[in-house]
């Protein structure tokens, strides 16, 4: 529910009319309850990647060597990490903005989020930082594992 919906509902109540309920009101508590799943899913992703890299190290013929390896082993796993790191980039980037068109997204937005929504903002900062670091580490590990062995 946005601030304009709250204002419109209050105005309708003051005018004696019945406000129209928002269909997304019930989704917000469930989205907030699902926030602790983000680090759990990241831990599972790291464990799965390390397990796959260990299997590749033990049996080098178990992974494909064609052009599909870039999409399957590098680009597709980067998508969830990019999605998790977007709020971090948004929090860090909007703190440097001072654009009047963005309203509250300008100066102090990060401070407001840290003060009034600490669970969301800290999960965004911690999980986003980990996702950014893991993107580079994972890509390096996978590229090193997929590299063709040199013939000596």
C-alpha positions in Angstrom: 0.0 0.0 0.0 1.5 3.3 -1.0 1.2 6.7 0.7 -1.1 7.9 -2.0 -3.5 5.0 -1.4 -3.4 5.7 2.3 -4.2 9.4 1.6 -7.0 8.6 -0.8 -8.5 6.1 1.7 -8.4 8.6 4.5 -10.0 11.3 2.3 -12.8 8.9 1.4 -13.4 8.1 5.0 -13.5 11.8 5.9 -16.0 12.3 3.0 -18.2 9.6 4.4 -17.5 7.1 1.7 -16.2 3.5 2.0 -12.6 3.2 0.9 -11.7 0.5 -1.7 -9.5 -2.2 -0.1 -6.1 -2.8 -1.8 -5.6 -6.3 -3.1 -1.9 -6.4 -2.1 -2.4 -5.7 1.7 -2.1 -9.4 2.6 1.0 -9.9 0.5 3.2 -7.5 2.5 3.3 -9.5 5.7 4.1 -12.7 3.8 6.9 -10.9 1.8 8.4 -9.7 5.1 8.1 -13.2 6.6 10.0 -14.6 3.6 13.0 -12.3 4.0 15.0 -14.7 6.2 14.8 -17.2 3.3 17.2 -15.1 1.2 20.4 -15.9 3.2 19.2 -19.5 3.5 18.9 -19.8 -0.2 22.3 -18.2 -0.7 23.9 -20.7 1.6 22.2 -23.6 -0.3 23.5 -22.0 -3.6 27.1 -21.8 -2.3 27.0 -25.4 -1.1 25.6 -26.6 -4.4 28.2 -24.7 -6.3 31.1 -26.1 -4.2 29.7 -29.6 -4.5 29.5 -29.2 -8.3 33.0 -27.9 -8.4 34.3 -30.8 -6.3 32.5 -33.2 -8.7 34.1 -31.6 -11.7 37.5 -31.7 -10.0 37.1 -35.5 -9.4 35.6 -36.2 -12.8 36.6 -33.6 -15.4 34.4 -35.3 -18.1 31.2 -34.7 -16.1 30.7 -31.1 -17.5 30.0 -30.0 -21.0 32.7 -28.3 -22.9 30.6 -26.7 -25.6 29.5 -23.1 -26.0 26.5 -23.8 -23.7 28.7 -24.0 -20.7 28.8 -20.1 -20.5 25.1 -19.8 -20.3 24.5 -22.8 -18.1 27.3 -22.6 -15.6 28.1 -18.8 -15.6 25.3 -16.6 -16.8 22.2 -18.4 -15.4 23.6 -18.7 -11.9 24.4 -15.0 -12.0 20.8 -13.9 -12.3 19.7 -14.7 -8.7 22.8 -13.0 -7.4 22.1 -9.9 -9.5 18.5 -9.8 -8.3 19.7 -10.0 -4.6 22.3 -7.3 -5.1 20.0 -4.8 -6.8 18.5 -3.5 -3.5 22.1 -3.0 -2.2 23.0 -1.0 -5.2 19.8 1.0 -4.8 20.4 1.7 -1.2 24.0 2.8 -1.8 23.3 4.8 -5.0 20.2 6.7 -3.7 22.1 8.0 -0.7 24.3 10.0 -3.1 21.4 11.4 -5.1 20.0 14.8 -4.5 17.4 15.0 -7.2 14.1 16.8 -6.3 12.1 14.7 -8.8 12.7 11.6 -6.8 11.3 13.1 -3.6 12.3 10.9 -0.6 14.7 8.8 -2.7 17.2 11.6 -2.6 19.2 12.5 0.5 18.7 10.4 3.6 16.7 7.5 2.0 19.2 4.9 3.3 19.1 6.4 6.8 15.3 6.4 6.8 15.2 2.7 5.7 17.8 1.7 8.3 15.8 3.5 11.0 12.2 2.5 10.1 12.8 -0.8 8.3 15.9 -2.3 9.8 15.1 -5.9 8.9 14.6 -5.2 5.2 17.5 -2.8 4.9 20.0 -5.0 6.8 19.1 -8.0 4.8 19.5 -6.0 1.6 22.9 -4.7 2.7 24.3 -8.0 4.0 22.8 -10.4 1.4 23.5 -7.9 -1.4 27.1 -7.5 -0.4 27.5 -11.2 -0.2 25.8 -11.7 -3.6 28.1 -9.2 -5.2 31.2 -10.8 -3.8 30.0 -14.3 -4.6 29.3 -13.4 -8.2 32.9 -12.7 -8.8 34.3 -15.5 -6.7 31.9 -18.1 -8.2 32.6 -16.9 -11.7 36.4 -17.2 -11.1 36.1 -20.7 -9.6 33.8 -21.9 -12.4 36.0 -20.5 -15.2 39.1 -22.1 -13.6 37.3 -25.4 -13.4 36.0 -25.2 -17.0 39.3 -24.3 -18.5 40.7 -26.9 -20.8 43.7 -28.7 -19.3 46.9 -27.7 -21.1 48.8 -30.5 -22.8 52.4 -30.5 -21.5 
